[in-house]
């Protein structure tokens, strides 16, 4: 908790904000914020949601100490709004088609193929905000090919408490988010945004390819991006 509080304090000082100002954003008291910064109180998921909504702070850096560096993010931001999903879908489908060249172990290929399928299928759903976290947990559990009992055991909670999380009846605490990241590379920003380009697990697929394969993927995606821009979004996604 101390490291989380330390990074939160770092952001506050960098933005030249007082504890009173940050406490108002997070809907907590300045005294509670002081305890968070010194590591005696935990950050809650509600606070992380408010950071995401009202500030430009990087919740992944605050919670996990990582910074988002997806090389495709800038192209995504420049895509027309109604073609952003096509851009991501093309990218994930290209990753999927490259798995047989980038990974020698069949088990890895099967695992990453299942991950890409689950994420692409999830993109087609209009997941309401109140169940977004629960659906993401369901998605991760399916990718890991687990039942609810096993996932509840890994998270150190009862089956009933875990089902409440998946059904959107409760929010995860920082400990659950930390386990999801350290074990499976599903970071907090992916829970908040449901954007695969914000997901470390997806970025790790690309990072694990060798350099020639990464260069090939980058060229193909730049071609897709140019087509989307030139044709003003009139392009077609590939099927997995």
C-alpha positions in Angstrom: 0.0 0.0 0.0 2.9 2.4 0.7 4.1 2.3 -2.9 0.5 3.0 -4.1 0.2 5.9 -1.7 3.7 7.2 -2.7 2.8 7.2 -6.4 -0.5 8.9 -5.7 1.4 11.6 -3.7 3.8 11.9 -6.6 1.0 12.7 -9.0 -0.6 15.2 -6.6 2.6 17.1 -6.1 3.4 17.0 -9.9 0.0 18.5 -10.6 0.5 21.1 -7.8 -2.6 20.1 -6.0 -3.3 20.2 -2.3 -4.6 17.3 -0.3 -7.9 19.2 0.0 -8.3 19.5 -3.7 -7.5 15.9 -4.4 -9.7 14.7 -1.6 -12.6 16.6 -3.1 -12.0 14.9 -6.5 -11.9 11.5 -4.8 -14.9 12.2 -2.5 -12.9 11.5 0.7 -11.5 13.6 3.5 -8.0 15.2 3.4 -7.2 13.1 6.5 -8.1 9.9 4.7 -6.0 10.9 1.7 -3.1 11.5 4.1 -3.5 8.0 5.4 -3.6 6.6 1.8 -0.4 8.5 1.0 1.4 7.1 4.0 0.2 3.6 3.3 -2.1 3.1 6.3 -5.3 3.1 4.3 -6.0 1.4 0.9 -7.1 3.0 -2.3 -10.6 1.8 -3.3 -12.0 0.9 -6.7 -14.4 3.8 -6.4 -11.5 6.2 -6.1 -9.8 4.7 -9.1 -13.0 5.2 -11.1 -13.2 8.8 -10.0 -9.5 9.3 -11.0 -10.3 7.9 -14.5 -13.4 10.1 -14.9 -12.2 13.4 -13.5 -8.4 13.5 -14.0 -5.8 12.4 -16.5 -3.9 10.4 -13.9 -2.6 7.0 -15.0 -4.3 4.5 -12.7 -2.1 1.7 -13.9 1.0 3.6 -12.7 -0.6 4.4 -9.3 -1.7 0.8 -8.7 0.9 -1.3 -10.6 3.8 1.0 -11.3 3.5 0.6 -15.1 2.9 3.1 -17.9 0.8 2.3 -21.0 3.1 2.3 -24.0 1.1 0.5 -26.7 2.7 1.5 -30.0 -0.7 1.4 -31.8 -2.5 3.8 -29.5 -1.8 7.0 -31.4 -3.2 5.5 -34.6 -6.2 4.3 -32.7 -6.8 7.9 -31.4 -6.6 9.3 -34.9 -9.2 6.8 -36.4 -12.7 8.0 -37.0 -14.8 7.3 -34.0 -17.1 4.8 -35.7 -14.1 2.8 -37.1 -12.1 2.5 -33.9 -13.4 -1.0 -33.2 -12.5 -2.1 -36.7 -9.0 -0.9 -36.2 -8.6 -2.9 -32.9 -10.3 -5.9 -34.4 -7.9 -5.9 -37.4 -5.0 -5.6 -35.1 -6.1 -8.5 -32.8 -6.9 -10.7 -35.8 -3.4 -10.0 -37.2 -1.9 -11.0 -33.9 -4.0 -14.2 -34.0 -2.8 -15.1 -37.5 0.9 -14.5 -36.4 0.7 -16.7 -33.3 2.0 -19.8 -35.2 5.1 -17.9 -36.3 5.8 -16.2 -33.0 5.3 -19.0 -30.5 6.8 -22.5 -30.5 4.8 -24.0 -27.7 1.3 -25.2 -28.9 0.0 -24.4 -25.4 0.9 -20.8 -25.7 -0.7 -20.5 -29.2 -3.9 -22.1 -27.9 -4.0 -19.8 -24.8 -3.4 -16.6 -26.8 -5.9 -17.6 -29.5 -8.5 -18.1 -26.7 -7.6 -14.7 -25.2 -8.0 -12.9 -28.6 -11.3 -14.7 -29.3 -12.8 -13.8 -25.9 -11.7 -10.1 -26.2 -12.9 -9.7 -29.8 -16.3 -11.3 -28.9 -16.5 -9.0 -25.9 -15.9 -6.0 -28.1 -19.2 -6.8 -29.9 -21.2 -6.5 -26.7 -22.5 -3.2 -25.3 -21.5 -3.8 -21.7 -23.2 -1.4 -19.3 -20.9 0.5 -16.9 -22.4 -1.1 -13.8 -21.4 -4.6 -14.9 -18.2 -3.8 -16.8 -15.9 -5.0 -14.1 -17.9 -8.2 -13.6 -17.9 -9.0 -17.3 -14.1 -8.4 -17.4 -13.7 -10.9 -14.6 -15.9 -13.4 -16.5 -13.8 -12.8 -19.6 -10.5 -13.4 -17.7 -11.9 -16.6 -16.1 -12.9 -18.0 -19.5 -9.5 -17.2 -21.0 -7.9 -19.1 -18.1 -10.4 -21.9 -18.7 -11.6 -21.9 -15.0 -14.8 -22.3 -13.3 -16.1 -19.8 -10.7 -15.0 -22.0 -7.7 -11.4 -22.1 -8.9 -11.2 -18.3 -9.6 -12.8 -17.6 -6.2 -10.1 -19.8 -4.6 -7.3 -17.9 -6.4 -8.7 -14.6 -5.2 -9.1 -15.8 -1.6 -12.8 -15.3 -1.4 -16.0 -17.3 -1.1 -17.8 -18.6 -4.1 -20.7 -16.3 -3.2 -18.6 -13.2 -3.0 -17.0 -14.0 -6.3 -20.3 -14.4 -8.0 -21.4 -11.0 -6.6 -18.3 -9.5 -8.4 -19.1 -11.2 -11.7 -22.7 -10.1 -11.5 -21.8 -6.5 -10.9 -23.3 -6.5 -7.4 -20.0 -5.5 -5.8 -16.7 -3.9 -6.9 -13.2 -5.5 -6.6 -10.8 -4.2 -4.0 -7.2 -3.3 -4.9 -6.0 -6.7 -3.8 -8.2 -8.4 -6.5 -6.9 -6.0 -9.1 -3.4 -6.6 -8.1 -3.9 -10.4 -8.4 -5.5 -10.0 -11.9 -2.4 -8.0 -13.0 0.4 -10.0 -11.4 -1.0 -13.4 -12.4 -2.7 -12.7 -15.8 -1.5 -9.2 -16.9 -5.0 -7.8 -16.9 -4.4 -4.3 -15.6 -6.8 -1.8 -14.0 -7.2 0.5 -17.0 -8.6 -2.5 -19.0 -11.2 -3.0 -16.3 -12.1 0.6 -16.5 -12.1 1.2 -20.3 -12.6 -2.3 -21.8 -10.2 -1.1 -24.5 -7.9 -3.9 -25.6 -5.2 -1.4 -26.4 -5.1 -0.6 -22.7 -4.6 -4.2 -21.8 -1.1 -5.3 -20.8 -2.0 -9.0 -21.6 -2.7 -8.0 -25.2 0.4 -5.8 -25.4 2.5 -8.7 -24.1 1.5 -10.8 -27.1 3.0 -8.1 -29.4 6.1 -7.6 -27.3 6.8 -11.4 -27.3 7.0 -11.5 -31.1 10.6 -11.2 -32.5 11.6 -7.9 -34.0 11.1 -8.9 -37.7 7.5 -10.1 -36.9 6.8 -6.9 -34.9 8.0 -4.8 -37.9 5.8 -6.8 -40.2 2.7 -6.3 -38.0 3.4 -2.6 -37.7 3.6 -2.2 -41.5 0.4 -4.1 -42.0 -1.4 -2.1 -39.3 -0.1 1.2 -40.8 -1.5 0.1 -44.2 -4.9 -0.6 -42.5 -4.8 2.7 -40.7 -4.0 4.6 -44.0 -6.9 2.8 -45.7 -9.3 3.8 -42.9 -8.1 7.5 -43.0 -8.1 7.7 -46.8 -11.4 6.0 -47.2 -12.9 7.8 -44.2 -13.5 4.6 -42.4 -15.0 2.6 -45.2 -13.0 -0.6 -44.7 -13.8 -4.1 -43.5 -12.5 -6.0 -40.5 -11.0 -9.4 -41.0 -12.4 -12.6 -39.5 -10.5 -14.8 -37.1 
